[in-house]
Amino acid sequence: MTIEHKIIELTFSRPQLEIMLSTAQVNLFHAGVGSGKTFIIGAKNAIYAVKYPHVRGFIGANTYSQLSKSTLVGVFKFWASIGLIRNVHYVVNIQPPESFTIIGERLESYHNTISFCNGKLIFTASLENYQAIDGIEIGHADLDETKDTPEEAVKEVIMARLRQTGMWLDKKGEITTIKEDGVSGFNPLSIYTSPAKTDWISEWFNFPKYFEEINSRIFGNDDYFRKRIGDKLVVISSTYHNEDNLPAGYIQSKLIDPNSHNPHRINMLVYGSPLAKSGNEYFNQFDRMKHVKEVDVPEKLIAHVGFDFNRGPYITSGLFKMWWKSDVNRWHVHMMDEVCLDPPENTTEHLSNAIIALHSHDLVNGMIYYGDYSGNNKRTNSIENDYDVIRRIFFKYIGESSDRVIVNDRVVLRKEFMNKVFYGSLPIDFTISPKCIKFIADCEFLKEGPDGKKNKAKDKDGNEKYGHLADMVEYFFISAFEQYFNL
């Protein structure tokens, strides 16, 4: 019986098979703990070793300890289960025996290399020092536990190394080793991770867009989330799909573990949720299911526009409408849109003109503006400050009482106030249009620092990735609802 037939006869879950048989260029398996991720890596690489020995592979993990003590242990265990014997069918970290086939030139060193008897090579490495793998050329890659891996390690290093030819997709979308007219190169990257709220993975695979569908599918024992869009495939599934291959009581032990007995943590560890609360969220009372939605906005309302004047990574504004609901004696605030401009258009003048271009119809009943008090400071090489520019450009929409800019209050107090708004303990209902992608990302991923303020982590360019929309929204709320803020 061939290796491929032995693998096919094994019992894999439907989510596991989705990744094993995928012909997408980029694949993500985001699954609960104990979902058999390393067995998928073992199965895929065994099949590729048999069918495509001329194409070099790569297996990586976030740390060397993870790679050596977990990922490769699981891979080697799987290979042993199908009859692939170490030092007989493959060797690790040593020069292959004379009896092994060599495809191409011998390597100067076989350290961090798995060599198969048919000539297949699989390089291994941790992604702690990802620059060290910057010189290799590979045809396929599998990365384990990427939740803690730097974004640039995957997108800029690994994907740049995925350029060895040898596999193509034919017109039927099937893998072939024959290059013909009309076929496209196939260099698959597969990412496997246990659940975590990882912002770059969330953005890359567009989790927020499919939040409701993800939630509707992953919490049962039989269903799972699958989405193929273009060259990307994402599979999100719970531990229950691999229950037959786990020790008796494994899942129940996770459900009752005092360290994980938290509904959000259980949603991540067992059900694979990529958007459950992971702890220390700045807006800890934000609930996407409750707060992100479109609503019917009454006509002839004044527009409320908030500003934040940071220039990097963008300059920020938001458009709000608010009205009193007499039937329940509560205010309703709806954030209709966010307008954020990247360089070189990240100026107050460009921003103001963009708001008018997009929302002049929303401004016809008048406008009230809010924002960072520091915008009153004179700007270098100009006699105008930011609010002078706003008053000049919005002159036909504003009146004497349109300026609602107040001195910035302490961040911790603003945070506590906003979490009261999100929780509903104040007579204010707050909804956010799904169009407000950057603010929703702030609500999901902005963390609280040890001082209780915003932990504005910086991206590789030195810009604060999250928090600017949060600042702008806070400036609006503490001024518009000053009577509640000062209680």
Steps between C-alpha positions, in 0.01 A plus 500: 500500500639842406559782747222699337253214539597452863431867565167491319390205713561696821215687664527873450236753592333706228682819610834316488426369150411851381857610570668177391332502159497875445629651177494855635832683507451622860320285757412557864392229745382684811377232737447417864779342701543130426364528145782296345690779328836321497338188353380709205853634455632145513241369253546783247878476506495121469277524192712778352818300572367206300344696213731801469850399614655765271328783694652609829273558798521696823361436848525784748369593842501816704784393731772238491350335808159481329659359184717235667279394789156517343472555125767257381416249774142491368617477137744215570235318704260521208762378255574202724128413502503462120827306485753776433795404718764749609853411383346263246264709288625838616777655709504821700780757534766271349643442157285240321650153448654405167196281431270805499418671174636852469302748291716791391825584675583371845462760772805622687311438823189296575441664836128582542421275204288187463631286212289221349637198323339612170680836507229714660629771732300681767671790676406576861545816704351708776367842412667668798792591276311508173767698316723190517281323242512789259725317252313173439263424215201274565191372321260451793492596868315409818516731802386384842369721784524826306291697747816643656701529179586848367297595196810586297647154565212343311412761240842639416737209560320168466281607210802646320677162535202313347620519142651164405330363191386141464128504581228666297120513498346383173187643344287271718666636813688176567868477595728394215875469450471582130531862399277581207340810355218621723624346825595710801779442747407335829700587813263439790542651845303336781472668839384309807427667829316443820251778575622847571385851433776577251438826319704442183351154446152641560558774244670274244213252497232766560348343811294808593308487172386145574458536876132405506550204268798378703298522822205321345710198400782425743309444825334176402670163521457422129522823304801721422582816307654475154557787262695495173549841343741526211832345597419476872322228699415533867362219716391565860386204705458374854689228683190279479585407139810316621339351810538139380879540496525659846521341846167439667380810680753735333246759388308484828825566687541824305145604575540460875864611533493792750762680288275492196158512665414823331248505216726705275803281566298184444372644173860535390660184642226251417293657223780676314342845504743756357307799634415407858633730770852402595540733799615857564284646224484878542130499406421192705120547476493520120288223347514470123165322480333780696680811378591443134195541279324737266192674639229726363608856569224763530504773238596866551751441777807712563829331414759454774859473376798401714868558418839371609801669342773239518660475155629143517396251390203718396301806605166415654136607506160346568142594416223446756124556521317501834136519603279460806276192518206614710345154518795368704643831627841437352730662250603310190837581345590348165852527360420523129848509353868557563716705265874442535760624253845351446809703404545721307136608544510473879429867561203672663421678174491181294301325773238774519455505126470120492223509763305752295551300180369184666236641737381843390144358499542408869617851588211700351322531837808637668815369661653486847869414526711342775858388537843514653545832684860522379363579155461858629879539497646697211662285234854547376526732197132598523290765670217242528450221748310179417167641615552820300525275194184312600304823553621636167408192294174412678385864532165448333408208730596646837372771734607676816424196717661238274832494685480228769873447545585474870822444693605134480417320821709219645520188284401263783182697568414506129552124479275434798232725353509326161476158660190620687357606163581163346357314800178703488509631855450856373189608305693475175478229235803498269508326163779498243468457124695200364668756271699627800767234460782683677294593805363146528862377486579738789209350696625148430877531525593811700645384833511665838847584622628435856415862587136452392548710190514394135786270412565648157730234357697617200524344156828439317498860372480641852134606475247423771286233336191532720346771714453808281134422424450416866634843597272673250191312620583581862537872421155492343325312780642688800398831342166400348396330826688717745204489740551124549879511492510743792260307720 
